[in-house]
Amino acid sequence: MGSNPIFPTSLTGWLLTVDIMPIKKRYHAFYSGSVHGVGFRFTSERLASSLGISGWVRNLSDGRVELVCEGKETALAEFLKKISDVFGGYIRSADIREESYTGEFPDFDIRS
């Protein structure tokens, strides 16, 4: 039997050719509490940029912060945890919902 290019004969060869695609997700979040004037937007932008996350954040007139973020599942989990860790004393509630990933954002911005 000859070598099969689709199913390599050695496990090592197989592992070297597998391209693992990271799972990409999108979350839409609303944070309430004392979340205005505490650096929430600036910190969110800095954290998102450092983790390769795209999307946006903005203050709402009702006192909440709205945030949309997209990226690798593991990076998003770390991002949302860091927001909770940093602003846990200011956040009264967080409504975070998963939405369909779109890939529409080139980076992460602060919106007005």
ZIBEL-V315706 format. One line per field, one symbol per residue. ss: DSSP state (H for helix, E for strand, L for the rest). Layout:
BEGIN
ss=???
END
This chain:
BEGIN
ss=LLLLLLLLLLHHHHHHHLLLLLLEEEEEEEEEELLLLLLHHHHHHHHHHHHLLEEEEEELLLLLEEEEEEEEHHHHHHHHHHHHHHHLLLEEEEEEEEELLLLLLLLEEEEL
END
